[in-house]
């Protein structure tokens, strides 16, 4: 993919980013209070498998996301205990929409397949955070192969009908225990697709997790 862009560093953009960060912080505080009323007083089990299902959306505007606006996505993930932390594998689907009124723009679909690792930290018996990272392949399927430009002609994207690029993410996970098996999760992640000019997207994802005991045969394989 060839991606030419002029980044915007306007004070208005920085103000919007700061305002969004404050809203996210308030949202997390609300989740902490709401989950604390229902949580059981027990620490996160160390030998549990977690299946996560969440929805995600972009929370920071830049020149890339202003040209192709990320729609609400769907993310499926599985986490396994691995020594001090957890390993994970998953996939995330997103639709990116270009301006429909311009012939030179086009929508595309993104499927991100990834592996990752994270380190859970117990803040309270009902609340855990886990910084981590992911890496994998971002498969982008365009409507047609051509050159796309934005409204002001400051960006030019030359693509095939399909693009497959390496991508990594930095993730901060927040998990709130509802009971022994069900959990609420809220994550902030910075996704970075390694094209010639990088494609950055910052996501907020919210969803549920289901956990169950790790089978002995799987534990033996991992060990």
Backbone as CSV, one residue per row, in Angstrom:
resi,resn,N_x,N_y,N_z,CA_x,CA_y,CA_z,C_x,C_y,C_z
1,UNK,0.846,-1.194,0.000,0.000,0.000,0.000,0.877,1.239,0.000
2,UNK,0.556,2.229,-0.816,1.202,3.525,-0.792,0.255,4.488,-0.109
3,UNK,0.739,5.141,0.931,-0.139,5.994,1.733,0.570,7.322,1.948
4,UNK,0.103,8.389,1.302,0.698,9.697,1.424,-0.253,10.585,2.217
5,UNK,0.293,11.259,3.230,-0.615,12.009,4.068,0.056,13.198,4.690
6,UNK,-0.729,14.225,4.953,-0.285,15.386,5.710,-0.990,15.358,7.049
7,UNK,-0.212,15.169,8.134,-0.810,15.040,9.454,-1.294,16.390,9.953
8,UNK,-2.403,16.332,10.702,-2.973,17.551,11.279,-2.557,17.665,12.726
9,UNK,-1.997,18.824,13.130,-1.582,19.057,14.511,-2.278,20.288,15.075
10,UNK,-3.520,20.529,14.689,-4.237,21.727,15.105,-4.555,21.667,16.590
11,UNK,-4.605,22.841,17.270,-4.993,22.865,18.694,-6.365,22.263,18.926
12,UNK,-7.267,22.430,17.961,-8.613,21.873,18.124,-8.561,20.363,18.221
13,UNK,-7.705,19.710,17.404,-7.585,18.256,17.454,-7.050,17.801,18.797
14,UNK,-6.045,18.514,19.353,-5.502,18.141,20.662,-6.557,18.325,21.752
15,UNK,-7.354,19.382,21.654,-8.411,19.613,22.635,-9.435,18.494,22.599
16,UNK,-9.831,18.076,21.388,-10.800,16.995,21.259,-10.252,15.699,21.844
17,UNK,-8.956,15.433,21.611,-8.335,14.217,22.143,-8.332,14.229,23.659
18,UNK,-7.967,15.385,24.263,-7.963,15.501,25.719,-9.364,15.336,26.287
19,UNK,-10.356,15.936,25.641,-11.737,15.823,26.097,-12.202,14.369,26.042
20,UNK,-11.834,13.650,24.969,-12.222,12.243,24.863,-11.551,11.415,25.949
21,UNK,-10.284,11.713,26.265,-9.585,10.976,27.315,-10.273,11.167,28.665
22,UNK,-10.761,12.383,28.945,-11.473,12.631,30.198,-12.781,11.846,30.245
23,UNK,-13.481,11.756,29.115,-14.727,10.992,29.067,-14.458,9.509,29.312
24,UNK,-13.363,9.002,28.753,-13.016,7.584,28.943,-12.716,7.308,30.414
25,UNK,-11.963,8.221,31.067,-11.649,8.043,32.482,-12.915,8.004,33.318
26,UNK,-13.847,8.910,33.049,-15.119,8.922,33.777,-15.897,7.629,33.559
27,UNK,-15.839,7.113,32.327,-16.537,5.867,32.014,-15.955,4.700,32.816
28,UNK,-14.605,4.632,32.895,-13.985,3.565,33.659,-14.337,3.646,35.143
29,UNK,-14.392,4.867,35.688,-14.773,5.022,37.090,-16.200,4.547,37.322
30,UNK,-17.080,4.809,36.359,-18.466,4.337,36.461,-18.514,2.807,36.457
31,UNK,-17.723,2.181,35.570,-17.712,0.723,35.516,-17.190,0.129,36.812
32,UNK,-16.185,0.757,37.404,-15.642,0.257,38.666,-16.713,0.263,39.751
33,UNK,-17.444,1.364,39.860,-18.493,1.466,40.884,-19.625,0.480,40.627
34,UNK,-20.041,0.359,39.363,-21.151,-0.525,39.031,-20.790,-1.983,39.240
35,UNK,-19.556,-2.352,38.908,-19.156,-3.752,39.028,-18.873,-4.124,40.472
36,UNK,-18.407,-3.163,41.268,-18.066,-3.470,42.651,-19.256,-3.955,43.453
37,UNK,-20.446,-3.500,43.132,-21.645,-3.902,43.862,-21.987,-5.357,43.642
38,UNK,-21.551,-5.930,42.504,-21.919,-7.294,42.163,-20.770,-8.280,42.283
39,UNK,-19.570,-7.752,42.466,-18.403,-8.633,42.392,-18.292,-9.515,43.621
40,UNK,-17.724,-10.684,43.426,-17.450,-11.585,44.526,-16.076,-11.249,45.090
41,UNK,-15.873,-11.497,46.353,-14.615,-11.158,47.004,-13.616,-12.295,46.848
42,UNK,-13.118,-12.465,45.622,-12.105,-13.480,45.369,-11.196,-12.984,44.260
43,UNK,-9.929,-13.363,44.350,-8.953,-12.930,43.362,-9.154,-13.681,42.056
44,UNK,-8.568,-13.127,40.981,-8.691,-13.757,39.676,-7.980,-15.104,39.681
45,UNK,-8.661,-16.198,39.296,-8.005,-17.504,39.262,-6.826,-17.482,38.290
46,UNK,-5.757,-18.197,38.668,-4.552,-18.211,37.840,-4.567,-19.314,36.802
47,UNK,-5.524,-20.237,36.867,-5.578,-21.341,35.918,-6.919,-21.359,35.199
48,UNK,-7.340,-20.212,34.748,-8.598,-20.072,34.040,-8.351,-19.744,32.570
49,UNK,-9.246,-20.234,31.710,-9.278,-19.846,30.308,-10.393,-18.821,30.134
50,UNK,-10.114,-17.761,29.386,-11.081,-16.688,29.184,-11.431,-16.576,27.698
51,UNK,-12.714,-16.482,27.420,-13.191,-16.186,26.068,-13.838,-14.804,26.116
52,UNK,-13.316,-13.884,25.310,-13.761,-12.497,25.313,-14.530,-12.186,24.029
53,UNK,-15.639,-11.513,24.174,-16.391,-11.002,23.033,-16.689,-9.530,23.309
54,UNK,-16.240,-8.657,22.410,-16.392,-7.230,22.667,-16.653,-6.473,21.376
55,UNK,-17.180,-5.278,21.534,-17.346,-4.347,20.433,-16.349,-3.217,20.617
56,UNK,-15.897,-2.613,19.524,-14.877,-1.584,19.627,-15.164,-0.445,18.659
57,UNK,-14.669,0.729,18.996,-14.822,1.877,18.121,-13.635,2.816,18.312
58,UNK,-13.349,3.613,17.272,-12.219,4.540,17.276,-12.535,5.743,18.158
59,UNK,-11.544,6.217,18.933,-11.782,7.320,19.868,-10.858,8.509,19.626
60,UNK,-9.891,8.409,18.712,-8.966,9.512,18.430,-8.954,9.776,16.933
61,UNK,-9.204,11.006,16.553,-9.203,11.378,15.139,-7.795,11.726,14.668
62,UNK,-7.444,11.280,13.468,-6.232,11.717,12.793,-6.530,11.759,11.298
63,UNK,-5.541,12.060,10.480,-5.790,12.201,9.048,-6.257,10.896,8.417
64,UNK,-5.752,9.775,8.925,-6.164,8.477,8.388,-7.622,8.180,8.717
65,UNK,-8.001,8.317,9.987,-9.379,7.981,10.386,-10.377,9.038,9.928
66,UNK,-9.889,10.235,9.562,-10.790,11.240,9.000,-11.123,10.934,7.549
67,UNK,-10.194,10.279,6.842,-10.441,9.900,5.453,-11.290,8.639,5.376
68,UNK,-10.912,7.621,6.129,-11.697,6.397,6.235,-12.159,6.269,7.676
69,UNK,-13.428,6.470,7.925,-13.946,6.478,9.291,-14.204,5.051,9.758
70,UNK,-13.564,4.637,10.870,-13.780,3.279,11.378,-15.190,3.127,11.945
71,UNK,-15.875,2.080,11.526,-17.175,1.768,12.098,-17.015,0.938,13.356
72,UNK,-18.115,0.682,14.028,-18.091,-0.178,15.211,-17.699,-1.593,14.806
73,UNK,-16.733,-2.157,15.513,-16.205,-3.471,15.155,-16.599,-4.550,16.139
74,UNK,-16.172,-5.763,15.841,-16.438,-6.937,16.676,-15.124,-7.680,16.892
75,UNK,-14.851,-8.059,18.139,-13.574,-8.673,18.500,-13.824,-9.946,19.309
76,UNK,-13.238,-11.062,18.847,-13.302,-12.347,19.550,-11.889,-12.725,19.969
77,UNK,-11.729,-13.104,21.236,-10.395,-13.337,21.778,-10.433,-14.483,22.782
78,UNK,-9.333,-15.254,22.872,-9.204,-16.298,23.885,-7.871,-16.119,24.596
79,UNK,-7.902,-16.255,25.930,-6.699,-16.069,26.751,-6.414,-17.319,27.566
80,UNK,-5.139,-17.696,27.632,-4.698,-18.871,28.378,-3.601,-18.464,29.357
81,UNK,-3.557,-19.081,30.549,-2.457,-18.777,31.477,-1.127,-19.262,30.914
82,UNK,-0.099,-18.447,31.080,1.230,-18.802,30.587,2.266,-18.192,31.517
83,UNK,2.781,-19.033,32.441,3.729,-18.603,33.447,3.175,-17.389,34.203
84,UNK,3.865,-16.238,34.192,3.427,-15.103,34.997,2.279,-14.337,34.372
85,UNK,1.998,-14.570,33.095,0.978,-13.794,32.418,-0.025,-14.653,31.677
86,UNK,-0.523,-14.121,30.588,-1.488,-14.816,29.740,-1.084,-14.642,28.278
87,UNK,-1.201,-15.710,27.515,-1.075,-15.594,26.070,-2.479,-15.543,25.485
88,UNK,-2.612,-14.960,24.302,-3.928,-14.810,23.713,-3.855,-14.940,22.196
89,UNK,-4.997,-15.241,21.614,-5.157,-15.263,20.166,-6.553,-14.760,19.857
90,UNK,-6.684,-14.026,18.752,-8.002,-13.480,18.454,-8.088,-12.881,17.072
91,UNK,-9.274,-12.342,16.776,-9.500,-11.655,15.511,-10.507,-10.528,15.730
92,UNK,-10.287,-9.433,14.981,-11.157,-8.267,15.082,-11.596,-7.849,13.673
93,UNK,-12.891,-7.588,13.536,-13.451,-7.154,12.251,-13.923,-5.716,12.361
94,UNK,-13.542,-4.892,11.379,-14.003,-3.512,11.305,-14.306,-3.125,9.860
95,UNK,-15.290,-2.255,9.688,-15.596,-1.649,8.393,-15.095,-0.206,8.427
96,UNK,-14.345,0.199,7.394,-13.872,1.572,7.267,-14.593,2.219,6.092
97,UNK,-15.248,3.353,6.348,-16.088,3.994,5.347,-15.458,5.283,4.845
98,UNK,-15.289,5.363,3.515,-14.875,6.606,2.883,-16.092,7.443,2.552
99,UNK,-15.909,8.724,2.261,-17.052,9.589,1.915,-17.808,9.053,0.710
100,UNK,-19.076,8.767,0.868,-19.847,8.127,-0.195,-20.145,9.080,-1.344
101,UNK,-20.032,10.389,-1.108,-20.393,11.340,-2.153,-19.228,11.596,-3.114
102,UNK,-18.058,10.983,-2.861,-16.925,11.185,-3.755,-16.595,9.888,-4.477
103,UNK,-16.515,9.967,-5.777,-16.240,8.777,-6.578,-14.859,8.205,-6.292
104,UNK,-13.913,9.061,-5.870,-12.536,8.617,-5.702,-12.285,7.958,-4.345
105,UNK,-13.291,7.856,-3.528,-13.123,7.182,-2.244,-13.857,5.850,-2.242
106,UNK,-13.425,4.943,-1.360,-14.032,3.621,-1.303,-13.973,3.072,0.113
107,UNK,-14.955,2.243,0.450,-14.946,1.557,1.734,-14.018,0.348,1.675
108,UNK,-13.603,-0.109,2.860,-12.885,-1.379,2.917,-13.165,-2.061,4.243
109,UNK,-12.932,-3.368,4.260,-13.122,-4.195,5.446,-11.754,-4.595,5.975
110,UNK,-11.633,-4.601,7.292,-10.377,-4.960,7.948,-10.595,-6.179,8.838
111,UNK,-9.739,-7.184,8.686,-9.747,-8.363,9.552,-8.349,-8.503,10.148
112,UNK,-8.264,-8.285,11.445,-6.980,-8.325,12.148,-6.873,-9.638,12.919
113,UNK,-5.934,-10.495,12.536,-5.661,-11.769,13.208,-4.394,-11.600,14.030
114,UNK,-4.446,-11.940,15.305,-3.313,-11.590,16.161,-3.019,-12.641,17.222
115,UNK,-1.796,-12.589,17.730,-1.354,-13.258,18.940,-0.907,-12.177,19.912
116,UNK,-0.824,-12.530,21.198,-0.424,-11.507,22.146,-0.073,-12.075,23.505
117,UNK,0.371,-11.203,24.376,0.715,-11.542,25.758,0.354,-10.368,26.642
118,UNK,-0.093,-10.667,27.852,-0.429,-9.610,28.809,-0.117,-10.077,30.220
119,UNK,0.028,-9.111,31.113,0.386,-9.392,32.498,-0.714,-8.882,33.422
120,UNK,-1.545,-9.775,33.976,-2.639,-9.342,34.860,-2.117,-8.826,36.200
121,UNK,-2.701,-7.741,36.670,-2.367,-7.147,37.966,-3.657,-6.997,38.764
122,UNK,-3.681,-7.544,39.978,-4.865,-7.462,40.829,-4.880,-6.140,41.568
123,UNK,-5.852,-5.295,41.278,-6.036,-4.030,41.977,-6.958,-4.231,43.182
124,UNK,-8.024,-4.994,42.990,-8.950,-5.394,44.043,-9.452,-6.787,43.704
125,UNK,-10.140,-7.410,44.648,-10.614,-8.776,44.407,-11.547,-8.855,43.208
126,UNK,-12.185,-7.733,42.875,-13.163,-7.707,41.786,-12.679,-6.936,40.560
127,UNK,-11.452,-6.377,40.631,-10.963,-5.519,39.560,-9.504,-5.839,39.249
128,UNK,-9.227,-6.072,37.945,-7.880,-6.391,37.495,-7.547,-5.561,36.254
129,UNK,-6.304,-5.164,36.149,-5.823,-4.533,34.929,-4.733,-5.416,34.331
130,UNK,-4.483,-5.249,33.034,-3.483,-6.089,32.375,-2.896,-5.340,31.182
131,UNK,-1.710,-4.748,31.327,-1.030,-4.188,30.162,-0.485,-5.319,29.295
132,UNK,-0.445,-5.092,27.998,0.050,-6.138,27.110,0.265,-5.634,25.704
133,UNK,0.571,-6.555,24.814,0.793,-6.210,23.416,0.261,-7.320,22.520
134,UNK,-0.021,-6.972,21.268,-0.455,-7.926,20.251,0.357,-7.689,18.981
135,UNK,0.480,-8.715,18.181,1.061,-8.562,16.854,0.382,-9.562,15.924
136,UNK,0.288,-9.190,14.653,-0.380,-10.086,13.724,-0.506,-9.482,12.350
137,UNK,-1.537,-9.909,11.621,-1.734,-9.519,10.228,-3.055,-8.771,10.064
138,UNK,-2.980,-7.604,9.443,-4.175,-6.812,9.149,-4.518,-7.010,7.673
139,UNK,-5.581,-7.763,7.408,-6.042,-8.006,6.044,-7.103,-6.961,5.706
140,UNK,-6.836,-6.154,4.657,-7.746,-5.081,4.255,-8.295,-5.378,2.866
141,UNK,-9.606,-5.446,2.751,-10.277,-5.792,1.495,-11.001,-4.563,0.957
142,UNK,-10.513,-4.010,-0.144,-11.077,-2.809,-0.741,-12.115,-3.166,-1.812
143,UNK,-13.003,-2.207,-2.056,-14.033,-2.416,-3.076,-13.420,-2.584,-4.460
144,UNK,-12.362,-1.830,-4.743,-11.713,-1.922,-6.047,-10.291,-1.387,-5.944
145,UNK,-9.442,-1.796,-6.890,-8.052,-1.358,-6.915,-7.950,-0.032,-7.664
146,UNK,-7.516,0.999,-6.962,-7.354,2.303,-7.586,-6.707,3.257,-6.596
147,UNK,-6.567,4.507,-6.974,-6.033,5.538,-6.086,-7.184,6.345,-5.505
148,UNK,-7.176,6.488,-4.188,-8.221,7.227,-3.487,-7.619,8.480,-2.885
149,UNK,-8.394,9.551,-2.838,-7.958,10.797,-2.216,-9.043,11.297,-1.269
150,UNK,-8.617,12.155,-0.333,-9.606,12.737,0.570,-10.181,14.014,-0.031
151,UNK,-11.058,14.690,0.701,-11.784,15.841,0.163,-10.849,16.980,-0.249
152,UNK,-9.818,17.234,0.552,-8.930,18.365,0.278,-7.730,17.993,-0.578
153,UNK,-7.680,16.740,-1.053,-6.583,16.246,-1.881,-5.228,16.348,-1.184
154,UNK,-5.216,16.257,0.146,-3.951,16.260,0.893,-3.430,14.856,1.131
155,UNK,-4.234,13.823,0.835,-3.831,12.441,1.035,-4.124,11.633,-0.212
156,UNK,-3.246,10.702,-0.516,-3.457,9.815,-1.654,-3.169,8.377,-1.213
157,UNK,-4.094,7.468,-1.465,-3.975,6.067,-1.106,-4.025,5.233,-2.398
158,UNK,-2.955,4.514,-2.699,-2.950,3.629,-3.850,-2.989,2.191,-3.345
159,UNK,-4.046,1.446,-3.706,-4.262,0.133,-3.107,-4.643,-0.892,-4.167
160,UNK,-4.421,-2.162,-3.824,-5.001,-3.276,-4.555,-6.350,-3.595,-3.920
161,UNK,-7.049,-4.578,-4.487,-8.322,-4.962,-3.873,-8.111,-5.598,-2.509
162,UNK,-6.937,-6.158,-2.260,-6.621,-6.709,-0.948,-5.201,-6.311,-0.561
163,UNK,-5.043,-5.935,0.690,-3.746,-5.570,1.247,-3.563,-6.365,2.530
164,UNK,-2.388,-6.931,2.733,-2.087,-7.706,3.922,-0.806,-7.163,4.538
165,UNK,-0.925,-6.573,5.718,0.206,-5.874,6.331,0.381,-6.302,7.791
166,UNK,1.639,-6.262,8.259,1.943,-6.531,9.662,1.411,-5.392,10.523
167,UNK,0.855,-5.724,11.681,0.342,-4.720,12.609,0.620,-5.148,14.038
168,UNK,0.818,-4.161,14.899,0.969,-4.447,16.328,0.055,-3.527,17.121
169,UNK,-0.190,-3.909,18.370,-1.043,-3.115,19.254,-0.470,-3.087,20.658
170,UNK,-0.626,-1.956,21.325,-0.387,-1.821,22.756,-1.743,-1.739,23.431
171,UNK,-1.946,-2.543,24.484,-3.283,-2.711,25.057,-3.236,-2.519,26.572
172,UNK,-4.240,-1.846,27.108,-4.473,-1.817,28.549,-5.871,-2.359,28.793
173,UNK,-5.932,-3.490,29.487,-7.207,-4.171,29.724,-7.690,-3.896,31.143
174,UNK,-8.989,-3.640,31.290,-9.646,-3.509,32.585,-10.711,-4.603,32.684
175,UNK,-10.635,-5.404,33.733,-11.598,-6.498,33.902,-12.285,-6.373,35.251
176,UNK,-13.627,-6.467,35.227,-14.447,-6.350,36.429,-15.233,-7.647,36.602
177,UNK,-15.047,-8.321,37.725,-15.690,-9.601,37.965,-17.150,-9.415,38.383
178,UNK,-18.047,-10.089,37.677,-19.462,-10.103,38.061,-19.730,-11.288,38.980
179,UNK,-19.255,-12.463,38.577,-19.308,-13.654,39.426,-18.130,-14.544,39.054
180,UNK,-18.195,-15.808,39.411,-17.051,-16.697,39.207,-16.695,-16.874,37.740
181,UNK,-17.676,-16.845,36.854,-17.430,-17.140,35.444,-17.611,-15.953,34.504
182,UNK,-18.368,-14.941,34.904,-18.674,-13.844,33.987,-17.991,-12.558,34.427
183,UNK,-17.520,-11.802,33.432,-16.745,-10.600,33.700,-17.092,-9.522,32.656
184,UNK,-16.934,-8.273,33.058,-17.019,-7.146,32.133,-15.603,-6.721,31.794
185,UNK,-15.330,-6.464,30.525,-14.014,-5.973,30.154,-14.125,-4.660,29.382
186,UNK,-13.171,-3.791,29.617,-13.067,-2.516,28.908,-11.592,-2.275,28.623
187,UNK,-11.266,-2.065,27.345,-9.875,-1.969,26.936,-9.616,-0.726,26.100
188,UNK,-8.437,-0.174,26.244,-7.933,0.850,25.335,-6.736,0.251,24.604
189,UNK,-6.723,0.357,23.280,-5.612,-0.199,22.501,-5.197,0.764,21.399
190,UNK,-3.895,0.805,21.167,-3.343,1.607,20.074,-2.866,0.644,18.993
191,UNK,-3.518,0.680,17.832,-3.204,-0.221,16.721,-2.351,0.516,15.690
192,UNK,-1.314,-0.159,15.209,-0.347,0.471,14.299,-0.070,-0.504,13.151
193,UNK,-0.626,-0.228,11.977,-0.406,-1.075,10.802,0.801,-0.553,10.035
194,UNK,1.760,-1.450,9.751,3.056,-1.055,9.209,3.050,-0.989,7.688
195,UNK,2.330,-0.019,7.137,2.480,0.316,5.726,3.634,1.315,5.599
196,UNK,3.906,1.775,4.356,5.015,2.717,4.145,4.827,3.944,5.026
197,UNK,3.603,4.492,5.033,3.197,5.465,6.039,2.234,4.744,6.969
198,UNK,2.551,4.653,8.284,1.756,3.835,9.207,0.290,4.268,9.266
199,UNK,-0.578,3.304,9.575,-2.006,3.542,9.735,-2.361,3.378,11.214
200,UNK,-2.499,4.466,11.974,-2.778,4.369,13.411,-4.264,4.496,13.723
201,UNK,-4.740,3.634,14.625,-6.111,3.729,15.127,-6.080,3.449,16.627
202,UNK,-6.743,4.297,17.406,-6.879,4.068,18.844,-8.301,3.617,19.126
203,UNK,-8.434,2.428,19.739,-9.740,1.826,19.965,-10.113,1.836,21.443
204,UNK,-11.389,1.985,21.715,-11.983,1.655,23.007,-12.907,0.471,22.769
205,UNK,-12.715,-0.603,23.515,-13.570,-1.781,23.361,-14.233,-2.120,24.682
206,UNK,-15.475,-2.564,24.589,-16.278,-2.920,25.763,-16.967,-4.246,25.467
207,UNK,-16.925,-5.174,26.429,-17.551,-6.465,26.181,-17.644,-7.315,27.426
208,UNK,-17.870,-8.596,27.214,-18.009,-9.561,28.305,-17.007,-10.694,28.104
209,UNK,-16.669,-11.352,29.198,-15.768,-12.492,29.174,-16.394,-13.638,29.950
210,UNK,-16.141,-14.852,29.467,-16.565,-16.060,30.184,-15.314,-16.873,30.496
211,UNK,-15.176,-17.322,31.747,-13.994,-18.079,32.161,-14.387,-19.458,32.676
212,UNK,-13.469,-20.403,32.506,-13.668,-21.758,33.011,-12.303,-22.355,33.315
213,UNK,-12.294,-23.425,34.097,-11.045,-24.036,34.534,-10.283,-24.636,33.363
214,UNK,-8.986,-24.476,33.411,-8.132,-25.007,32.356,-8.067,-26.541,32.438
215,UNK,-8.351,-27.261,31.332,-8.256,-28.725,31.352,-6.827,-29.179,31.655
216,UNK,-6.700,-30.298,32.330,-5.368,-30.791,32.724,-4.495,-31.110,31.513
217,UNK,-5.124,-31.640,30.423,-4.322,-31.976,29.239,-3.728,-30.738,28.591
218,UNK,-4.473,-29.629,28.616,-3.963,-28.396,28.038,-2.872,-27.817,28.924
219,UNK,-3.062,-27.938,30.239,-2.049,-27.451,31.162,-0.722,-28.185,30.946
220,UNK,-0.796,-29.488,30.713,0.414,-30.278,30.464,1.099,-29.867,29.174
221,UNK,0.311,-29.554,28.149,0.912,-29.137,26.876,1.638,-27.817,27.034
222,UNK,1.018,-26.856,27.726,1.645,-25.560,27.910,2.907,-25.654,28.754
223,UNK,2.864,-26.517,29.789,4.038,-26.684,30.640,5.160,-27.427,29.917
